Amino acid sequence: MFISFEGIDFCGKTTQIELLKKYLESFGRKVFIVREPGGTTISEQIRGILLNKKHLEMCDETEIFLFSGARAQVVREVIRPLISEGSVVIADRFHDSTTAYQGFGRGLNAAAVNKINEIATGGTFPDITFYIKISVDESARRKSKCNADLDRIERSNDNFYQKVIGGYEHLALEFPDRIKTINGERTPEEIHLDIVAKLKETMMIGIG
């Protein structure tokens, strides 16, 4: 099974991915986490270019091709082989991020974004996607609280993030069977229980 997590920066994806991994492993499932961009030697090198805060001159078209190149590599080198052997793969972002961030956030042509996604994934898509929804204000609050060294994307302004949220909202309406919206402005435990409940409702995988 292939699961992805989506949401704007600081929505809590990493915490929920780790909680779900432990939960599934408690039932004897083999679970692997991949992050985007990253997950392979080549993809990690691309990640270094994409997120480097010194690369402020990067144009939007370069950004989408780099993200998609990293995704193409991790799909073929890691995700497909793991799924074929019966493992559960959890992706910290996947193609929906490109639609939300580069399509809606950057304003790139929707048809072109869809075609690039299609080529990069080669038809490999998540069985279920958890969109952890938080507001721009909540993201900014968490960003300020953790005092993180922000990467190039995380330094984007509130207007950009509002457009990204709009992109995720659009996708959730377009693909309701796959994308499950989760209220991310609750305790980690409450969010985890919601995710597990929706997973049980959606996927018949013999858990719990």
N, C-alpha and C positions, 0 to 999 in steps of 0.2 A: 504494500500500500504506500501511496505517495501523498504526504500531507504538507501543506505550505502554510506559513503564517505571514500576514501582511499588516500594515499600519504605518502611520507616520513615525518619525524618529521619536524615541523615548516613550513609545506606547506600552512597553513591557513585554515585547515578543520573546526576548531571550529567556526571561524568567519562566514564561509559560511553556516554552519549548522544552526546557530542562524538566519541568514538572511533568509534562506529558510523556517525555522519554522514560522517566522513572516509573510512571504509572504503567505504561505498556510493557516495560521490562519485567514488572512484577507479575505479569501473566506469561512470562517466558518468551516474549517477542524479541527478536533482534532488531534494534533500533539504531539508526545512524543519522546524525545531524550534518547538514551541509549549509554553508552560509553563502549569501550572494552580496557582492561578487566574491568569489573564492572557491575553495574546495578542492582545487588541484594546483599543481605547481604553476602552471600557466595562468590559471584564473586568479591565483593570489598575487602574481606579478601585475596583472591587469588591475587588481584591486588597489595596489599601491599607487598606480598612476591616477586612477579615478578619484580616490579620496584624499589625495595629497592637497593640503590647503594652499600650497604654493601655486597650484595649477588653475588659477582663477581665470586664465585666458581661454580655457577649454570651451569650445563651442558646443552647442546642444547636439548637433549631429554626431560629433566625435563621441560625446558622452553615451548616446544610445548604442552606437556600434561597439564601444568598449564593453558596456554592460552585457550586451547580447553575445559578444564574443566569449566573454567569461562564462556565460550561461551555456552556450553551445558546448564548450569543453567539459564542464562539470556534468552535463546531461549524458554525454556519450562515454565519458571516462569513469564516472562514479554512480550517478543516479540509476541509469538503466541496468548496469550489471548487478547492483544491489537489489533492485526490485525483482529482477529475473531469478535471483536465488532465494526469494521469499522474505527478504528483509523489509522493515518499515523505514522509509526515508522521510525525514522531516526537514523541510527547507525553510531557512530564515530568509524569506523573500523568494519570489520567482517571477514569472512573466507579468503578473498583475502589477508589480512595482514599476515595470517599464511603462505600462499603460498609464498608471496614475502619475508617476513622477515625470517621465519624459513626454508622454502624450498630453495629459491635462496640465501638469505643472509647468513644463517648458513650452507647451503649445505646439508640439510637432504634429504633422498631419496624421490623422487617425488611421487612415488606410495604410499609410507607410508603416506606422508603429505596429499594426496588426500583422503585416507581412513580415516585418523583421522578427517579431515574436514567433511567428509560424516557422521561419527558417531556423532560428536559434534553438527552439525546443524540438524540432523535428517531429512534432505530434505528441510529445511526452508532456502531459499536463497533470496537475494534482488531482487526486480523487476527491479531496475536500480541502477547502481553504478557510482558515480562521482569520477574519479581519478584526483586529483589536482596535476599536474605535475610541479615540480620545479627541478632545478639542485642541485647537491651536494654543489656547491659553494654558491648558493643562500641560501640553508638551513643553511650552516655554517655562512653566513653573518647575517642571522636573529637570529641564536642562540647566536652569539657574541653580537649583538645589544641589545637583551633583557636581557642579563646577568642573565639567568635563573639558578636555582638550578637543574642541570640535573639529570634525573633518570638513572637507570642502562642501559636501552636501548639507551637513547639519548646520552650516552657517547661512543657509538660505533664509529669506525673510518670511514674515507671517503671511503675506499675500500669496507667496509661492505655496506654502503649506496648506492654505485654505483651498487652493486649486487642486492640490493633491488629494485632499479629503473629498472634494467633489468628484474626483476620478474614482476613488474607492466606492463612493456611494452609488455612482453610475454602474460600476461593475457588479456590486451586490444586487442591484435591481435586475441587471441583465442576466446574471447567472445565479439565481436564488438556490438552485439545487446543490451547487458546489460551494458557493461562498456563504459562510455563516458569520453574521455580524455579532461581535461580542462587546459588551459594554466594558471598556478598559479602565473606567474610573471607579473601581471598587478594589477591595483587598485582593492580593494575589490568590488567596485560597478560594474566594468566591468566584473569581474569573476561571480558575482551574476547574472547579466543579461544573461550571457552565459549559466549558469546552468538552469535558468528559461526557456530559449529558447529551450534547449535540452530536458528538462522535457516535455514541451508542444509538441515537435515533437514526443517524444517517448511514453508518457503515455496519454491516453485519459481520463483525470480525471476532466474535466470541470473547468479549472482554467484560469483566465485572459480573 
